[in-house]
């Protein structure tokens, strides 16, 4: 009986060691390393909101569309990506200035299955924000800063598959209506400029203008 228990214990330790080795392999993989800044940002943004009682803050969910300024680059079939964004602000509901940071994801495709033309953008940014209070129930703001943008383009039929990373500057403005004490529903208009990328051997930019609906939690 003791021998059987020892064997089961040895097997359990071996399985645990194999599981830990597999987990270390996933964490150390290139894909996880590329995702690390994004995951860190998503972890930090809610922390900024939770710190509201001391310094003020908010967290916004953005949903909308953007239009690339060069509608032929990388291709005119994928020049208006849909957008999903997450933005944290260190500006309280009744404060006038502070910092902001966020992540925005854009995606567009031409076609309905895997054999498509696809274009994706991810953008990490940090900047400065000025906020205003036109009335007791409305809020407005403007912000500007620096962005780090990663883009990828994939065209199955022409065998084009490339990606690149670039810096840029952004500016945006928003307006919203307070919903009770904790939420605001509004619109946000944004522009990105100064980008420079090379996809499939062709140079261009991924500057854009963008419009989104925002839901902000204070």
C-alpha positions in Angstrom: 0.0 0.0 0.0 2.8 2.4 0.9 4.5 1.5 -2.4 1.3 2.3 -4.4 0.9 5.6 -2.5 4.5 6.5 -3.3 4.0 5.7 -7.0 0.9 7.9 -7.1 2.7 10.7 -5.4 5.6 10.4 -7.8 3.2 10.5 -10.8 1.4 13.6 -9.4 4.8 15.4 -9.0 5.8 14.5 -12.5 2.4 15.8 -13.9 2.8 19.0 -11.9 6.3 19.5 -13.2 5.2 19.0 -16.8 2.3 21.5 -16.4 4.6 24.1 -14.9 7.1 23.6 -17.8 4.3 24.0 -20.3 3.0 27.2 -18.6 6.6 28.6 -18.6 6.8 27.9 -22.4 3.5 29.8 -23.1 4.6 32.8 -21.0 8.0 32.9 -22.7 6.6 32.6 -26.2 7.0 35.5 -28.7 3.3 35.9 -29.0 2.9 36.4 -25.2 5.8 38.8 -25.2 4.2 40.9 -27.9 0.9 40.9 -25.9 2.6 41.8 -22.6 2.2 45.7 -23.0 -1.4 45.3 -23.9 -2.2 43.0 -21.0 -0.4 45.3 -18.6 -2.4 48.3 -19.8 -5.7 46.5 -19.4 -4.7 45.6 -15.9 -3.6 49.1 -15.0 -6.7 51.0 -16.4 -9.2 49.6 -13.9 -6.7 50.3 -11.1 -6.8 54.0 -12.1 -10.6 54.0 -11.8 -10.4 52.3 -8.4 -8.1 55.1 -7.2 -10.8 57.7 -7.9 -11.4 58.6 -4.2 -7.8 59.9 -4.0 -6.9 61.4 -7.4 -10.0 61.1 -9.6 -10.2 59.0 -12.7 -12.4 57.3 -15.3 -12.5 54.3 -17.6 -14.1 54.5 -21.1 -15.3 51.9 -23.6 -15.2 53.2 -27.2 -16.9 51.7 -30.3 -17.0 53.1 -33.8 -15.2 53.4 -37.1 -12.1 55.1 -38.6 -11.2 56.2 -42.1 -7.6 56.0 -43.3 -6.4 59.2 -44.9 -4.8 57.3 -47.7 -7.6 55.2 -48.9 -5.4 53.2 -51.4 -3.0 52.1 -48.7 -2.7 49.3 -48.0 -5.7 48.8 -50.2 -9.0 50.6 -50.8 -11.0 47.5 -49.9 -9.9 47.7 -46.3 -9.7 51.4 -45.6 -12.4 51.8 -43.0 -11.7 49.6 -40.0 -14.2 49.2 -37.2 -12.8 50.2 -33.8 -12.9 48.9 -30.2 -11.1 51.0 -27.6 -10.3 51.2 -23.9 -9.2 54.4 -22.3 -8.2 55.3 -18.8 -8.1 58.9 -17.6 -6.5 60.4 -14.5 -9.1 63.3 -14.7 -12.0 63.2 -12.3 -15.6 64.1 -13.3 -15.2 67.5 -11.7 -11.5 68.1 -12.5 -10.0 70.1 -15.4 -6.7 68.5 -16.4 -4.7 65.3 -16.2 -3.2 62.4 -18.1 -4.8 59.7 -20.3 -3.7 56.4 -21.7 -5.4 53.7 -23.8 -5.6 50.9 -26.2 -7.5 50.9 -29.5 -8.0 48.0 -31.9 -9.0 48.4 -35.6 -10.0 45.7 -38.0 -11.3 45.5 -41.6 -11.7 42.7 -44.1 -12.9 42.2 -47.7 -14.8 39.0 -47.9 -16.7 36.6 -45.7 -14.4 33.7 -45.1 -10.8 32.8 -44.4 -9.7 33.6 -48.0 -10.0 37.3 -47.4 -8.1 40.5 -47.6 -7.5 41.6 -44.0 -6.1 44.7 -42.3 -5.6 45.1 -38.5 -4.3 48.0 -36.3 -3.5 48.1 -32.6 -2.6 51.4 -31.0 -1.2 52.1 -27.5 -1.1 55.8 -26.5 -0.5 58.2 -23.7 -1.3 61.9 -23.6 -2.6 65.0 -21.7 -6.2 66.0 -21.3 -8.1 69.2 -20.6 -11.8 68.8 -19.4 -14.6 71.3 -19.3 -18.1 71.5 -17.8 -20.5 73.3 -20.1 -23.4 72.5 -17.8 -24.0 70.5 -14.6 -25.1 67.5 -16.6 -22.6 67.6 -19.6 -18.8 67.2 -19.9 -16.4 68.0 -22.7 -12.7 67.4 -23.2 -9.8 67.6 -25.6 -6.6 65.5 -25.5 -3.4 65.0 -27.4 -0.3 62.8 -27.1 1.9 60.1 -28.6 0.9 56.7 -30.1 2.7 53.4 -30.8 0.9 51.7 -33.7 1.3 48.1 -35.0 -0.3 47.2 -38.3 -0.7 44.0 -40.3 -2.0 43.3 -43.8 -2.9 39.9 -45.2 -4.1 39.2 -48.8 -4.5 35.4 -49.3 -4.9 35.5 -53.1 -1.8 37.6 -53.8 0.2 36.0 -51.0 0.8 39.4 -49.3 1.3 39.0 -45.6 3.3 41.7 -43.7 3.3 43.8 -40.6 5.1 46.9 -39.3 5.2 49.3 -36.3 5.3 53.1 -36.2 5.0 56.0 -34.0 2.6 58.9 -34.4 0.8 61.7 -32.7 -2.9 61.9 -31.9 -5.5 64.5 -31.0 -9.1 64.0 -30.0 -12.2 65.8 -28.6 -15.3 64.5 -26.9 -18.6 65.5 -25.4 -21.1 63.6 -23.2 -24.1 63.6 -21.0 -23.9 62.3 -17.4 -26.1 59.3 -16.6 -26.6 59.4 -12.9 -23.5 59.8 -10.7 -21.1 57.2 -12.2 -21.6 57.1 -16.0 -21.4 59.3 -19.1 -22.6 58.6 -22.6 -20.9 60.6 -25.4 -19.1 60.8 -28.7 -15.4 61.1 -29.4 -13.7 62.4 -32.6 -10.1 61.5 -33.1 -7.2 61.9 -35.5 -3.8 60.1 -35.9 -1.0 61.7 -37.9 2.7 61.4 -38.6 2.8 57.6 -39.1 5.1 55.9 -41.6 5.0 52.1 -42.4 6.1 49.7 -45.1 3.8 46.8 -46.0 4.7 44.3 -48.7 7.5 46.5 -50.0 5.4 49.6 -50.3 5.7 52.7 -48.1 2.8 54.7 -46.8 1.0 55.9 -43.8 -1.9 54.7 -41.6 -3.1 58.2 -40.5 -6.8 58.3 -39.9 -9.8 60.2 -38.7 -12.2 58.4 -36.4 -15.6 58.7 -34.7 -16.7 56.6 -31.8 -19.5 56.4 -29.2 -18.1 56.3 -25.7 -19.4 55.0 -22.4 -17.4 56.4 -19.5 -17.4 55.1 -15.9 -16.3 57.5 -13.1 
